[in-house]
Amino acid sequence: MNIRKQLSRLTKPKFAKQGLAKAACLSLTSLLLLTACGAEPETAPENQEPQAKKIEIFTVGQDQTPLSFTKNGQLQSGSTSFVIPQTSGTVTDVKVKVGDKVSENQTLITLGKSLSTDSAALNYKSALEGLEKLEDTRFKTDYAAQKSIDQALIGYYTALEGVQNAITSKEHAADLYNEQVDPLEDTIDDLEDTLDDLEDTIPNHDDDPSYIEVETALEQAESQLEQLEIGHKAQMDQMIYGISMAKAQLEASINSVESVQTQYSLQFIQLDSTILQAETGADLARLQQQARNVKAPISGTVTNIQTEVGSFASPGQILLTIEDIKELKVTTFLAPEETALVNEGSLVSITTSTSSTTGRVNYISPTLSQNGKAEVEISLSDKKNLYSGEIVEIVFTPNLDEIATLIPLNSVIIEDDHYFINTVTTDKTIQRTEVTIGKIIGNYVEILDGIHFGEKIALSKIFLRDGDTVIYKVKRSAKSPKS
């Protein structure tokens, strides 16, 4: 419900005696009386002072705004667990008594002297022996596989080195060829340039001795270059073939490594599958063996024992009852207007017939039950001397840390969708002040803006105007919201 609806509902007849409605009705009545039948309002003689109106006052930030309220609740354990055996057997020992505190997985009862318990012990021993043999086989297989893989890897690295060496030799041969060819090609270029010059400068150069000498040198250089190229091509062909053979050996070594890995991977898959089945069988046998020790499913307090030494127990039979008092909590129900006063995390006081403690609200139901109330759960700071099912008294005190200023709800006046209060000046006259309201909490409303600490607010059942002179009544005790 929003703030305007909460304030406006106070003007209904059933709330006529409350706060804003009272002020609104008195204001309207006074105005009607003053203006009825066109009558002029009476005025006091000029020499007569207006009579001061008696009011109560509320001092902002100084007067108390008691918002605590009390409810009844019930202590409940977080969980209740029944101890039930998983196998059949005769009870040979009961290790606890009613009232003992036990821990989760603590052995409470032992079973024995039955076919089930004896068979479980034998099966567990046999399963452990079989598992040990399989683990030994796997260890030996792993050792053999590692040796085979190491041998295959040696072949791989040798082949890889052969490929790298062949490639390096080819690169060196190419470098040497370039070192021989480059100067020879430069010589040929120079000789060709010389011949071109001689052809341009010497008539009948074909018979000139100089021209013939240069031409002969050029032919020898070109022949030498041709021989180098033929030799280089043959060498490159041979080296390329050598690289391809080395790569073939490398590929064969890789296949060898992969073959060994595949071979042993299949063996390990089979072994691991067999070991997994053996481990599962051993775990099952161990659980059957451990089932003779009936353990606590939760931590808590033993509240009931339904067996004794010598009795026969079977699966599904309840032997003990345990309640988890570590999760002991208080539950209660609050009306919607009460839930508005508390939040999850709010602190409360809790009292029983024999002790008292504190708690914290950890859950408020977002929906209402059939009786129109919301369920509230409270955690406890101290569970000593508290018992599940016990009725307790809870005192809720709203947390007002985030509330700026609280004033009585019935001091607020609504006019034209604006909110006002009557403040009292130092000369005891009324001053109408506009305010900004926030959250409504019980019989109080939060003021966000418009008033300051120490200001006095008029609380009156009679209509007050701006400038009215007032005198103070004896202040009444503040009332808490009804629970």
N, C-alpha and C positions, 0 to 999 in steps of 0.2 A: 504494500500500500504506500503511495507516495505521500510527501509531506503535506501537500495541499488537501488531499482527501482526509488525512488524519486530523488536520486542523478544522476542516469544514464539517466533519462528522460530529464535532463537539457542539454544533449549532442545532442538532436534532433535539426533540423534546426530552429524550431520556438522558441527555447530557446537559440539560438547561442549567444545572447548578455548577457546571465545571467551566473553568478558565475563560476561554475566548468567547464561548457562546454567551456566558453571563454578561461579559462586557459588551458584546455586540447587541444583545437584546436590550440592555439598559440604555445603550446609546440610541437605539432606534426608538424606544419608548419615550425617552426624554425629548427627542426631536419632534415626535408626533404630538406630545403634550404642548410643546411650545408653539406649534404651528396649527393646532386643531382649530377648525371653524374660523380661521383667519385671525385668531386672537393674538394680540401683541404680548410678547413675554414680559413678565414683570421685571422691573429694574429696581435695584436698591436705591434708596435716597442717596444724593450726592455726598452727604456728610456721614453716611453709614458704611462701615467696612464690611465686605462680604464675609460671611461666616466660614471659618476654616473647616475643611472636611477631614474626618478621621480616616486614616489609612494605616495599613501595615506596609512595611518596606522590606525589600530584599537587597542586600548589598552584594554587588557582583564580585565574585572571587573570594569573599569572606564568609558569607553564610553557607552552611553545609547543604549539600545536595545528596542526601542519603538514598542510594539506589539499590542496596543489598536486599535480597529476598531469599526465602528458605523453601526448600522442597525435600520430599522424602525420596529415597532411592534404595536399590538393592544391590548387594555385593554378588558378583558372579565370577566364577573362575573362567580363565581364558579358554580352557579346553579340559574335557574329561575323557580319559582313555581307559579301555578295558584290556587287561592283560590276558591273552589267549595263546595257548601253546600251538606250535606248528607240527608237532608229532605226538604220538601216543607214548605213554610210559607211566610208571609209578612215581609219585612224588617222593623223592629221597631227602629233600631239604627245602625248608622255607626260610629264607635268609632275612626277612623283614617282618615288622609288625605294624599294626594300624597306628598312624601318626608319624611314622618314619618318613624323612625326606629322602628321595632317591633321585639319581641322575639318569639321563637318557642312556640306554644300552647297559645299565647296571644289571647284573644277574640277580634275579629275585627268587627264582625257584629252579631246582635241578630235578631232571627226570632220569630214570634208568630202569634196569631189571625188566626189559621188554624186548621182544623180537625186533621192533623198530629201532630202538637205540643201539642194540648189539649189531644189527646189520649195517647201520649207518657208520659205525666205527670201523668195521671191516672194509666196507666199500671205500671209505676215505683213505685208509692205509694202502689199499691196492691201487687206487687212482694216483696217489703220490709216487709210488714206485714206477708205474708206467710212464708218468710224465718225466721223471728223472731220466729214464732210458732214452726217451725221444729227444730230450735236450742234449744228451751226450752225442747222439747221432747227428744232430744238427751242427754241433760244434765241429765234429770231424769233417762233415761235408763242407762246411764253411772254410776250413783249413785247406782242403783239397782244391776247392774252387779258387781260392786266392792264389795258390801256387800255379795253377793252369793259366789264370788270367795274367799273372806276372810274366810267364813264358811268352804268351801271345803278345803282350805289350812290348817285350824286348824285340820281337820280330817287327812290330809296328814302328818302333822308334828307329830301328836299323834301316827299314825301308824308307822312312821319312827322311832320314839323313842322306840316303842315296839319291832321292829326288832333288833335295836341296843342293847336293854336290854337283849333280848333272846340270842343273840350271845355272849354278855359279860358273862351271867350266864353259858353258855356252856363252855366257856374258863376257868372260875373259877373252875367248876366241874372237868375239865380235869387236871388243876393244882393241885387240892386237891388229886385226884386219884394218880397222879404221886408222890406226897409227901408221900403217904401211901405205894405205891407199891415199890418204889426204896429201902427203908431200908429192907423191907421184902424179896425182891429178893436177897439183899446182905446177909441176914441171911441164906437163903436157900443155897446160894453158899458156905458159910462158913461150914454149916452142911454137905454138900456133900463132901467137902474136908476132913473134920474130919473122916467121915465114910471110905473114901478111905484110909486114913492113918491107921485106926484101922484094916482094912482088910489086910493091908500089914504087920502089926506088931503082930497081935494076932491070933494064931492058933485057930481054932474052934470058931471064933469070933461071930458066930450066938448065942452062949450061954453066951457070955460075957455080964455082966450087963452094962458096960460102952457103949458097942456097941449098946445094946438094948435101952438105954436111948437116945443116939444121934439119933438113927433111929426113935424113937417115936417123938422126937422134930421136926425132918425133916418132918414127915408125918403131924404133926399139922401145921407147917408153910406153907406147900404146900396146905393144905385144906383152910387155912386162905386166901392165895393168890387167890385161885379159887373162894372163896366167894366174894372177892373184885372185881374180874373181872366180875362176873355175875352181881353184883350190879351196877358196873360202866356202863356195856353195857345197862342195863335197864334204867339207868338214862340218858345216851346219847340218846337212842331211844326217850325217852320222850321229851328231850330238842330239838332234831332235829325236832320232830313233832311240838313243840311250835314255833320254828323258821319259819317253813313252813306256819303255821297259821298266824303268824305276817306278813310274806311277802305277803300272800294272802290279808290280810287287807290293807297293804300298796298299793298293786296293785289296790285294789278297791278304795282307796282314790285318787290315781292318775287318775283313770278313771273318778271319780267324778269331779275332778278339770278340766280335759279335757272336760268333758261333759258340764260343766257350761261355760267354755271358748268358746266352739263351739256354744252353744246356743246363747250367747250374740254376738259372732262374726258375726253370720248370721244376727242378728238384726241390728248390726252396719253397716254391708255391705248394707243392705236395706235402713237404715236411711241415710247413707252417699251418696248413689246413689240418693236418693230423694233430699237431701240437695244440691248436686252438680247440679242437674237439676234446682232446685230453684235458686241457685246462678247464673247459666248461664242465666236463664230468667231475674234475677234482673240486671245482667251486661248488657244484651241486652236492657232492659228497660232504664237503666241509660244512655247508649250510645244514645238511641233515644231521651232521655230527654236532654242530653248534646248537641245533634246535633243542637239544636236551637241556640246554641252559636257557630258561625262559627269562627274557630281559625286558626292562622298562622301555616302552615305546616313546615316552616323553619324560622330562624332568618334572617332579612334583611331589605331592604328599600322598602316601598310601591311606586311603579312606575306608577300604573294605577288603577283607581276605575271605575267599570262599572255598578254601581247600586246606588240607593238612597232610603231614607226612604219612605215607602209607596209602593215600587215596590214589585212584587211577585217574589220569587226565588224558583227554583226547582233543584233537583239533576242534575249534569252535566253542569249547567250554571256557567260561569266564572264571579265572582264578583269582584275580585281584582288580581293584579299581584305583586309579591314580588321578588326582586333580592337580592341574598346573597352577599353583598359587602365584607364581611369578607373573602371570598374566591376569591376576585378579583385578577386576574393574568394577565400577559402579555404573548402573544404568538408571535413568530417570526419564520423565517426560515433561516438556515445557510447552506452554501455550505460545502462539506466534508472537504476541507482544513481549513475552519473556525471552524468547530466542533472540529478539532484537537487542537485548541487553548484554549478550555474551557472544564470544567468538571462539573458534577452535584455538586452543592455546591459553584460554582464560584460566586463572587460578581460582580454586574453590576451597572452602573449609569443609571437612567431613568429620562427623561425630557419631560414635556408636554408644551403646550402653556402657562400654568399658574403656574406650580409648578414643583418641581424636588424631587426625592427620590432615594432610592437605592433598589436593589432586589437581589435575589439569584436564580441561575439556579437550578431547582429541577427536571427537566426531559429533556432528549435529546433522541429523537426517534432513535431506532437502525436501522430503515429502512428509505429509501429516498422516498419522494413523487414523483409524475409524473414529476415535474420540476427539479428533481435531487437534492433536498435539504431536510434537516432533520428538523422536527418541534422541537422547543425548547419552554419550558414553564418556566416562571420566577415568583416566589412569591415576594410579595412586603413587605417592612419593614414598610411603612406608606401609608395608603390608603386615607388619607385626601385630599379632593378636586380632587379626581380621579373618573372618570365616565366610566361605561361600554361602549365599542364601540369607545372610544377615541384613536387616533393615537399618539404614543409616539416614542421618539428617545432613543435608547439603546446603551450605550458605554460598550463594552466588554474589559476587561483588564485581559489577561491570568495570572493565578497564577503561579509564577516561584519559589515558596518556595523550591520545590524539585529539581529544575534545578541547577546543579553544576556550569556550565559556559556556556555562550552563545557567539558565534562569528558569523559574517556574513557567510551565506551559500556559497557565491561565493569565499570565501578564502580557501576552502578545495580542495585539489588536490588528484585525484585517480590514483594510480600506482600499477599495479599487485595486485589488490584486497586489497591494503593497502591505508590508508588515511594519507595525509601529509598537513602541512601548512608551509608557509614561514614566519619565525619569523625574527625580526630585532635585531641584537646584539647592544651593547652599542657603538660600533665603526661604526654603520650604515652599516653593511654587512648582506647579506641574509644567513640564516641558515635553511635548510630544516629539519623539525621536524615531526616525525610520531605521530599521535594522535589516540585515540579511541573515536568514535562518538556515540551519543545517539539519542535522539528524535529530529526530524526536526520540527521546529515551525515557520511557515511562511517563512520569508527570513533569518532565523537564525537556527543554528544547535547547539545542546548541545554537549559539549566536556567532556567526562568522565575522560580522562587521557591524559597526554602529555604536557599540558601547565599550567602555574601558573598565579596568580593574578599579574597584572602590566606588563606582557609581551606584546610586540608590534608585531602585525601581519601585514604583507604587503598586501595591496589591490592594485592590479595593473592589467591593461589590457594587459601589455606586458609580455613576457616570462622572468622569473627570474631563475637564476642558483644559486646553493650553492656558497657563497663567493662573489656574485655581490655587488658592492657598490651602495648605494641608497641615495637619498635626499628626503625630505618630501615635498609634495604638501600641499596647503591649504586644510584642511579637509572639505568634503561636509557634509551637514546636513543629518542625518539618516532619512530614509523614513519608514513610517508604511506600513504594508500590506494593500493592497486595499480591501475594503469591497465589 
